[in-house]
Amino acid sequence: MNRRLFVSGVSLLAAPPLWAHHGWSSFDQDRPIWLEGRAAKVQWRNPHVECDLELKPGLTLPTDLATRRLPSQSAKVDGVKLMGAAQLPKRRDHVWHIELAPLTRLEAWKVAEIRPGDDVAVLGFTFAEEKGDPVLRAEYLFVGDKVYGLRSSPA
């Protein structure tokens, strides 16, 4: 067996698993999903900030979600429509992996660094038919009484 091939194969097997980076096209943008809970693990880095979110028990849609005031973004996003169409996930995973925006965009929004234990809510998109891992690409981030649009920079 080729020694170089063997060493490369062993190196790949020893490497820790990584979440794949997905573009927007991988996500079902016709079905906005609402998640709310506590940050369990946060990776404040590029290509985008990531957070493992432990869902709160008895997750429900907030009654005022469709009427919440949303910040203006430089990209065209129909936030009112998304909020009105929000749904809970069909799958019952307790922990979801949340893909937020790149660090530069979070800095433009002046988002304070999210830390494990922080309460966070997100509205975003998961894979079609909720197949694969429980991953959500965040469109809006809710921390405390603040809302951040993550598709683009503030308008």
Secondary structure per residue as TSV (DSSP state, phi and psi in degrees):
chain	resnum	aa	ss	phi	psi
A	1	M	-	360.0	141.1
A	2	N	-	-64.4	122.4
A	3	R	H	-60.4	-41.5
A	4	R	H	-63.1	-41.9
A	5	L	H	-63.9	-42.2
A	6	F	H	-62.2	-47.0
A	7	V	H	-63.4	-41.5
A	8	S	H	-62.0	-43.8
A	9	G	H	-63.8	-42.2
A	10	V	H	-64.7	-40.2
A	11	S	H	-61.0	-42.4
A	12	L	H	-64.8	-40.4
A	13	L	H	-67.2	-31.3
A	14	A	H	-83.1	-15.2
A	15	A	S	-69.3	142.1
A	16	P	-	-68.2	150.9
A	17	P	-	-66.2	145.2
A	18	L	-	-123.6	145.4
A	19	W	-	-74.5	136.6
A	20	A	-	-74.0	145.0
A	21	H	-	-86.4	129.3
A	22	H	-	-118.6	139.7
A	23	G	-	-80.3	172.3
A	24	W	G	-61.0	-29.7
A	25	S	G	-65.4	-17.3
A	26	S	G	-77.3	-12.1
A	27	F	B	-107.7	148.0
A	28	D	-	-81.3	95.5
A	29	Q	T	-82.0	3.5
A	30	D	T	-93.2	-2.0
A	31	R	S	-136.1	82.8
A	32	P	-	-68.2	135.6
A	33	I	E	-112.8	136.6
A	34	W	E	-102.7	128.5
A	35	L	E	-131.4	145.7
A	36	E	E	-148.3	138.5
A	37	G	E	173.6	-148.7
A	38	R	E	-119.2	133.3
A	39	A	E	-64.6	126.1
A	40	A	E	-98.8	-44.5
A	41	K	E	-140.3	134.1
A	42	V	E	-130.1	134.3
A	43	Q	E	-119.8	101.3
A	44	W	-	-89.7	82.6
A	45	R	-	-158.6	171.9
A	46	N	S	-92.3	156.8
A	47	P	S	-74.8	-19.5
A	48	H	-	-157.3	156.8
A	49	V	-	-70.2	140.5
A	50	E	E	-126.3	149.3
A	51	C	E	-146.1	132.8
A	52	D	E	-91.4	122.2
A	53	L	E	-109.9	119.3
A	54	E	E	-85.4	114.4
A	55	L	E	-66.0	144.5
A	56	K	-	-74.2	146.4
A	57	P	T	-62.6	144.5
A	58	G	T	66.0	36.3
A	59	L	-	-52.4	130.0
A	60	T	-	-135.5	162.0
A	61	L	-	-76.6	133.4
A	62	P	-	-62.1	138.8
A	63	T	T	-65.8	-25.1
A	64	D	T	-97.0	8.0
A	65	L	G	-56.6	-44.1
A	66	A	G	-68.1	-15.2
A	67	T	G	-111.8	5.8
A	68	R	-	-67.6	142.2
A	69	R	-	-77.5	131.4
A	70	L	-	-114.3	146.0
A	71	P	-	-75.1	153.3
A	72	S	-	-77.6	140.8
A	73	Q	B	-119.0	161.6
A	74	S	S	-73.1	-25.8
A	75	A	S	-89.8	151.8
A	76	K	-	-77.6	115.3
A	77	V	-	-135.0	125.3
A	78	D	-	-86.2	77.6
A	79	G	H	-61.2	-37.9
A	80	V	H	-60.8	-44.7
A	81	K	H	-63.3	-44.4
A	82	L	H	-61.3	-44.9
A	83	M	H	-63.1	-39.8
A	84	G	H	-68.5	-24.6
A	85	A	T	-98.4	2.5
A	86	A	-	-57.1	142.2
A	87	Q	B	-135.0	161.6
A	88	L	-	-85.7	154.6
A	89	P	-	-66.8	151.3
A	90	K	S	-80.0	-34.8
A	91	R	S	-73.0	158.1
A	92	R	-	-111.6	29.0
A	93	D	-	-64.8	140.6
A	94	H	S	-82.4	-27.9
A	95	V	E	-124.0	131.7
A	96	W	E	-118.5	145.2
A	97	H	E	-92.2	119.7
A	98	I	E	-104.9	126.7
A	99	E	E	-99.1	115.0
A	100	L	-	-93.0	-152.1
A	101	A	-	-97.8	170.4
A	102	P	-	-60.9	155.2
A	103	L	H	-54.2	-42.1
A	104	T	H	-61.4	-35.9
A	105	R	H	-72.0	-41.0
A	106	L	H	-63.7	-36.2
A	107	E	H	-66.0	-39.9
A	108	A	H	-61.4	-35.5
A	109	W	T	-81.4	-8.2
A	110	K	T	61.4	41.9
A	111	V	-	-76.2	124.5
A	112	A	-	-68.1	146.5
A	113	E	-	-58.1	126.6
A	114	I	-	-79.4	136.0
A	115	R	-	-122.4	155.5
A	116	P	T	-53.4	135.1
A	117	G	T	98.5	-17.1
A	118	D	-	-69.9	141.4
A	119	D	E	-80.2	131.2
A	120	V	E	-142.3	146.2
A	121	A	E	-130.6	150.2
A	122	V	E	-141.6	148.5
A	123	L	E	-120.0	127.4
A	124	G	E	-167.4	-155.1
A	125	F	E	-131.2	144.5
A	126	T	-	-117.3	-178.1
A	127	F	B	-68.1	154.1
A	128	A	G	-52.3	136.0
A	129	E	G	57.3	18.8
A	130	E	G	54.9	33.2
A	131	K	-	-78.4	155.6
A	132	G	S	83.6	-157.2
A	133	D	S	-71.3	157.3
A	134	P	-	-77.0	84.3
A	135	V	E	-118.3	136.1
A	136	L	E	-127.5	128.6
A	137	R	E	-92.6	113.4
A	138	A	E	-75.2	130.4
A	139	E	E	-96.7	-41.2
A	140	Y	E	-129.5	140.8
A	141	L	E	-117.6	132.7
A	142	F	E	-119.6	116.2
A	143	V	E	-131.1	116.8
A	144	G	T	61.4	-129.7
A	145	D	T	-97.8	13.3
A	146	K	E	-105.5	146.7
A	147	V	E	-125.0	135.1
A	148	Y	E	-125.2	133.0
A	149	G	E	-87.9	128.3
A	150	L	-	-108.0	-1.6
A	151	R	S	-69.6	-34.4
A	152	S	S	-152.5	-173.4
A	153	S	-	-75.9	162.7
A	154	P	B	-60.4	145.4
A	155	A	-	-82.6	360.0
